[in-house]
Amino acid sequence: MLREETVKKMFDTLYGEKRKNDNETDNGNIQQYICFMLGDEEFGINISNIREVIPFTRYTRVNDVPEFVKGVINLRGEIIALLDIKLFFNIGSVLDKPTRKTKIIIARDTNRDAGFIVDYVTAARMINDTEIQPTPKNVEGISAEYISGVVHTGDRPIILLNVNKILFSEVFSEF
């Protein structure tokens, strides 16, 4: 299980001390992201929107909720809604083929936490905001409102998700 403190230590180990004041550089602001796979696509969530990363675990099903809400988990006494984020984006289901690498990213906003089921976590990355390109209108069926931008690193793009829009989407607000 990766808690917020562990994730931050991981970044310090990988990237050393924060650069300048509050991760600012002469050419932009560096943000920390946890990256993960959903099928063949890589996604990222800003670390400020991640409470922790835990192994996939058993969950309790809930009736009368959207199909992408798989149920709830009890995380140290707190009930957290569990979302199959691939189903939310209408690009399949993580639960079709869960593996030992399947993780739950506990995403957070000021008023709401939710567990996003992902295929696996790929890396913790430092991304300069000058590298973030504008959001395309539609990425593999995903509405642009849920994407904060795209970064090209190496051989594949990383789609950066807007957690606030997901957690406060009209579909999710029903739950």
ZARO-949981 format. One record per residue (C-alpha): residue number from 1; residue in three letters; x, y, z. Coordinates in nm, 4 decimals. Example, Ala and Ser with C-alpha at 12.3 -4.5 7.8 and 13.67 -1.06 7.14 Angstrom:
k = 1 r = ALA px = 1.2300 py = -0.4500 pz = 0.7800
k = 2 r = SER px = 1.3670 py = -0.1060 pz = 0.7140
end
This chain:
k = 1 r = MET px = 0.0000 py = 0.0000 pz = 0.0000
k = 2 r = LEU px = 0.1400 py = 0.3405 pz = -0.0961
k = 3 r = ARG px = 0.0292 py = 0.6182 pz = 0.1330
k = 4 r = GLU px = 0.0772 py = 0.9843 pz = 0.0539
k = 5 r = GLU px = 0.3963 py = 1.0042 pz = 0.2633
k = 6 r = THR px = 0.5395 py = 0.6974 pz = 0.0877
k = 7 r = VAL px = 0.4589 py = 0.8393 pz = -0.2549
k = 8 r = LYS px = 0.6308 py = 1.1670 pz = -0.1656
k = 9 r = LYS px = 0.9373 py = 0.9794 pz = -0.0360
k = 10 r = MET px = 0.9424 py = 0.7825 pz = -0.3603
k = 11 r = PHE px = 0.9580 py = 1.1089 pz = -0.5569
k = 12 r = ASP px = 1.2363 py = 1.2423 pz = -0.3347
k = 13 r = THR px = 1.4338 py = 0.9215 pz = -0.3903
k = 14 r = LEU px = 1.3795 py = 0.9243 pz = -0.7664
k = 15 r = TYR px = 1.4233 py = 1.2949 pz = -0.8251
k = 16 r = GLY px = 1.6126 py = 1.4307 pz = -0.5246
k = 17 r = GLU px = 1.5267 py = 1.7458 pz = -0.3351
k = 18 r = LYS px = 1.2639 py = 1.9839 pz = -0.4675
k = 19 r = ARG px = 1.4060 py = 2.2294 pz = -0.7130
k = 20 r = LYS px = 1.3956 py = 2.5954 pz = -0.6233
k = 21 r = ASN px = 1.0891 py = 2.7264 pz = -0.4417
k = 22 r = ASP px = 0.7885 py = 2.4930 pz = -0.4500
k = 23 r = ASN px = 0.9183 py = 2.2992 pz = -0.7538
k = 24 r = GLU px = 0.9432 py = 2.6051 pz = -0.9745
k = 25 r = THR px = 1.1994 py = 2.6222 pz = -1.2503
k = 26 r = ASP px = 1.2969 py = 2.9022 pz = -1.4831
k = 27 r = ASN px = 1.0810 py = 2.7395 pz = -1.7506
k = 28 r = GLY px = 0.7669 py = 2.6445 pz = -1.5601
k = 29 r = ASN px = 0.6315 py = 2.4580 pz = -1.2629
k = 30 r = ILE px = 0.7120 py = 2.0904 pz = -1.2072
k = 31 r = GLN px = 0.4212 py = 1.8765 pz = -1.0902
k = 32 r = GLN px = 0.4335 py = 1.5227 pz = -0.9568
k = 33 r = TYR px = 0.2103 py = 1.2582 pz = -1.1185
k = 34 r = ILE px = 0.1333 py = 0.8930 pz = -1.0588
k = 35 r = CYS px = 0.1006 py = 0.7226 pz = -1.3972
k = 36 r = PHE px = -0.0951 py = 0.4059 pz = -1.4693
k = 37 r = MET px = -0.2280 py = 0.1916 pz = -1.7493
k = 38 r = LEU px = -0.5855 py = 0.1408 pz = -1.8616
k = 39 r = GLY px = -0.5603 py = -0.1102 pz = -2.1425
k = 40 r = ASP px = -0.3029 py = 0.0189 pz = -2.3904
k = 41 r = GLU px = -0.3255 py = 0.3825 pz = -2.2791
k = 42 r = GLU px = -0.1178 py = 0.5502 pz = -2.0086
k = 43 r = PHE px = -0.2824 py = 0.8024 pz = -1.7773
k = 44 r = GLY px = -0.1611 py = 1.0267 pz = -1.4980
k = 45 r = ILE px = -0.3113 py = 1.1889 pz = -1.1905
k = 46 r = ASN px = -0.1490 py = 1.4799 pz = -1.0076
k = 47 r = ILE px = -0.0160 py = 1.3608 pz = -0.6742
k = 48 r = SER px = -0.2109 py = 1.6373 pz = -0.4991
k = 49 r = ASN px = -0.5257 py = 1.4420 pz = -0.5936
k = 50 r = ILE px = -0.4008 py = 1.1059 pz = -0.4659
k = 51 r = ARG px = -0.4430 py = 0.9936 pz = -0.1097
k = 52 r = GLU px = -0.2769 py = 0.6545 pz = -0.1564
k = 53 r = VAL px = -0.2344 py = 0.3533 pz = -0.3837
k = 54 r = ILE px = -0.3399 py = 0.0109 pz = -0.2548
k = 55 r = PRO px = -0.3486 py = -0.3406 pz = -0.3980
k = 56 r = PHE px = -0.6788 py = -0.4497 pz = -0.5502
k = 57 r = THR px = -0.8937 py = -0.5911 pz = -0.2731
k = 58 r = ARG px = -1.2318 py = -0.7463 pz = -0.2198
k = 59 r = TYR px = -1.5201 py = -0.5066 pz = -0.2254
k = 60 r = THR px = -1.8874 py = -0.5015 pz = -0.1333
k = 61 r = ARG px = -2.1280 py = -0.4631 pz = -0.4229
k = 62 r = VAL px = -2.3895 py = -0.1887 pz = -0.4049
k = 63 r = ASN px = -2.7264 py = -0.1956 pz = -0.5802
k = 64 r = ASP px = -2.8890 py = 0.0800 pz = -0.7845
k = 65 r = VAL px = -2.5689 py = 0.2590 pz = -0.8838
k = 66 r = PRO px = -2.4156 py = 0.3275 pz = -1.2256
k = 67 r = GLU px = -2.2416 py = 0.0252 pz = -1.3806
k = 68 r = PHE px = -1.8940 py = 0.1762 pz = -1.3347
k = 69 r = VAL px = -1.9442 py = 0.1956 pz = -0.9557
k = 70 r = LYS px = -1.8367 py = -0.1549 pz = -0.8601
k = 71 r = GLY px = -1.9132 py = -0.1156 pz = -0.4909
k = 72 r = VAL px = -1.7393 py = 0.0082 pz = -0.1783
k = 73 r = ILE px = -1.4337 py = -0.0827 pz = 0.0268
k = 74 r = ASN px = -1.3642 py = -0.0270 pz = 0.3935
k = 75 r = LEU px = -1.0323 py = 0.1550 pz = 0.4148
k = 76 r = ARG px = -0.9284 py = 0.1724 pz = 0.7794
k = 77 r = GLY px = -1.2872 py = 0.2394 pz = 0.8879
k = 78 r = GLU px = -1.3740 py = 0.4770 pz = 0.6045
k = 79 r = ILE px = -1.6158 py = 0.3679 pz = 0.3316
k = 80 r = ILE px = -1.4795 py = 0.4501 pz = -0.0151
k = 81 r = ALA px = -1.6703 py = 0.4161 pz = -0.3440
k = 82 r = LEU px = -1.4871 py = 0.1944 pz = -0.5913
k = 83 r = LEU px = -1.4947 py = 0.2934 pz = -0.9604
k = 84 r = ASP px = -1.3932 py = 0.0854 pz = -1.2588
k = 85 r = ILE px = -1.2438 py = 0.3868 pz = -1.4338
k = 86 r = LYS px = -1.2281 py = 0.2037 pz = -1.7698
k = 87 r = LEU px = -1.6041 py = 0.1518 pz = -1.7541
k = 88 r = PHE px = -1.6480 py = 0.5163 pz = -1.6552
k = 89 r = PHE px = -1.4636 py = 0.6127 pz = -1.9742
k = 90 r = ASN px = -1.6474 py = 0.3439 pz = -2.1714
k = 91 r = ILE px = -1.3261 py = 0.1717 pz = -2.2838
k = 92 r = GLY px = -1.3743 py = -0.1736 pz = -2.1305
k = 93 r = SER px = -1.3383 py = -0.2972 pz = -1.7747
k = 94 r = VAL px = -1.0363 py = -0.3504 pz = -1.5531
k = 95 r = LEU px = -1.2265 py = -0.6278 pz = -1.3807
k = 96 r = ASP px = -1.2449 py = -0.8317 pz = -1.7032
k = 97 r = LYS px = -0.8856 py = -0.9405 pz = -1.6368
k = 98 r = PRO px = -0.7680 py = -0.8375 pz = -1.2878
k = 99 r = THR px = -0.4113 py = -0.9412 pz = -1.2053
k = 100 r = ARG px = -0.1733 py = -0.9140 pz = -0.9127
k = 101 r = LYS px = -0.0677 py = -0.5799 pz = -1.0638
k = 102 r = THR px = -0.4232 py = -0.4371 pz = -1.0518
k = 103 r = LYS px = -0.4291 py = -0.1416 pz = -0.8121
k = 104 r = ILE px = -0.6749 py = 0.0967 pz = -0.6536
k = 105 r = ILE px = -0.5754 py = 0.4611 pz = -0.6600
k = 106 r = ILE px = -0.7560 py = 0.6466 pz = -0.3826
k = 107 r = ALA px = -0.8257 py = 0.9765 pz = -0.5557
k = 108 r = ARG px = -0.9336 py = 1.2718 pz = -0.3508
k = 109 r = ASP px = -1.0940 py = 1.6078 pz = -0.3765
k = 110 r = THR px = -1.1851 py = 1.8505 pz = -0.1021
k = 111 r = ASN px = -1.5175 py = 1.6826 pz = -0.0250
k = 112 r = ARG px = -1.4958 py = 1.3340 pz = -0.1743
k = 113 r = ASP px = -1.2642 py = 1.0345 pz = -0.2074
k = 114 r = ALA px = -1.3057 py = 0.7452 pz = -0.4488
k = 115 r = GLY px = -1.1037 py = 0.4405 pz = -0.5430
k = 116 r = PHE px = -1.0122 py = 0.4169 pz = -0.9109
k = 117 r = ILE px = -0.9425 py = 0.0589 pz = -1.0223
k = 118 r = VAL px = -0.6515 py = 0.0624 pz = -1.2706
k = 119 r = ASP px = -0.4685 py = -0.2131 pz = -1.4585
k = 120 r = TYR px = -0.1339 py = -0.1241 pz = -1.2995
k = 121 r = VAL px = 0.0776 py = 0.1700 pz = -1.1878
k = 122 r = THR px = 0.3662 py = 0.2419 pz = -1.4243
k = 123 r = ALA px = 0.5674 py = 0.5193 pz = -1.2616
k = 124 r = ALA px = 0.5894 py = 0.8288 pz = -1.0554
k = 125 r = ARG px = 0.6842 py = 1.1146 pz = -1.2876
k = 126 r = MET px = 0.7857 py = 1.4763 pz = -1.2596
k = 127 r = ILE px = 0.6174 py = 1.6746 pz = -1.5366
k = 128 r = ASN px = 0.6905 py = 2.0354 pz = -1.6187
k = 129 r = ASP px = 0.3714 py = 2.2274 pz = -1.6931
k = 130 r = THR px = 0.5351 py = 2.3653 pz = -2.0076
k = 131 r = GLU px = 0.5313 py = 2.0074 pz = -2.1470
k = 132 r = ILE px = 0.1543 py = 1.9705 pz = -2.1037
k = 133 r = GLN px = -0.0293 py = 2.0073 pz = -2.4322
k = 134 r = PRO px = -0.3914 py = 2.1176 pz = -2.4643
k = 135 r = THR px = -0.6633 py = 1.8603 pz = -2.4237
k = 136 r = PRO px = -0.7766 py = 1.6965 pz = -2.7468
k = 137 r = LYS px = -1.1533 py = 1.6976 pz = -2.8025
k = 138 r = ASN px = -1.1827 py = 1.3223 pz = -2.7657
k = 139 r = VAL px = -0.9257 py = 1.0614 pz = -2.6654
k = 140 r = GLU px = -1.0320 py = 0.6994 pz = -2.7182
k = 141 r = GLY px = -1.3934 py = 0.7844 pz = -2.6357
k = 142 r = ILE px = -1.3054 py = 0.9886 pz = -2.3258
k = 143 r = SER px = -1.4743 py = 1.3268 pz = -2.3023
k = 144 r = ALA px = -1.2298 py = 1.6189 pz = -2.2983
k = 145 r = GLU px = -1.3862 py = 1.7533 pz = -1.9779
k = 146 r = TYR px = -1.2173 py = 1.4718 pz = -1.7810
k = 147 r = ILE px = -0.8708 py = 1.5433 pz = -1.9232
k = 148 r = SER px = -0.6472 py = 1.8262 pz = -1.8052
k = 149 r = GLY px = -0.3878 py = 1.7775 pz = -2.0802
k = 150 r = VAL px = -0.1544 py = 1.5376 pz = -2.2577
k = 151 r = VAL px = 0.2207 py = 1.4925 pz = -2.2164
k = 152 r = HIS px = 0.4441 py = 1.3112 pz = -2.4637
k = 153 r = THR px = 0.7260 py = 1.1232 pz = -2.2932
k = 154 r = GLY px = 0.9243 py = 0.8598 pz = -2.4722
k = 155 r = ASP px = 0.7182 py = 0.6567 pz = -2.7142
k = 156 r = ARG px = 0.3672 py = 0.7162 pz = -2.5805
k = 157 r = PRO px = 0.1459 py = 1.0014 pz = -2.4676
k = 158 r = ILE px = 0.0293 py = 1.0256 pz = -2.1076
k = 159 r = ILE px = -0.3267 py = 1.1482 pz = -2.0669
k = 160 r = LEU px = -0.3545 py = 1.3617 pz = -1.7534
k = 161 r = LEU px = -0.6893 py = 1.3242 pz = -1.5784
k = 162 r = ASN px = -0.8891 py = 1.5965 pz = -1.4090
k = 163 r = VAL px = -0.9924 py = 1.4212 pz = -1.0860
k = 164 r = ASN px = -1.2199 py = 1.7054 pz = -0.9779
k = 165 r = LYS px = -1.4282 py = 1.6747 pz = -1.2946
k = 166 r = ILE px = -1.4548 py = 1.2975 pz = -1.2540
k = 167 r = LEU px = -1.5534 py = 1.3078 pz = -0.8866
k = 168 r = PHE px = -1.8072 py = 1.5817 pz = -0.9457
k = 169 r = SER px = -1.9401 py = 1.4606 pz = -1.2791
k = 170 r = GLU px = -2.3152 py = 1.4458 pz = -1.3141
k = 171 r = VAL px = -2.3026 py = 1.0665 pz = -1.3433
k = 172 r = PHE px = -2.0984 py = 1.0222 pz = -1.0265
k = 173 r = SER px = -2.2953 py = 1.2758 pz = -0.8238
k = 174 r = GLU px = -2.5920 py = 1.0376 pz = -0.8240
k = 175 r = PHE px = -2.3958 py = 0.7993 pz = -0.6054
end
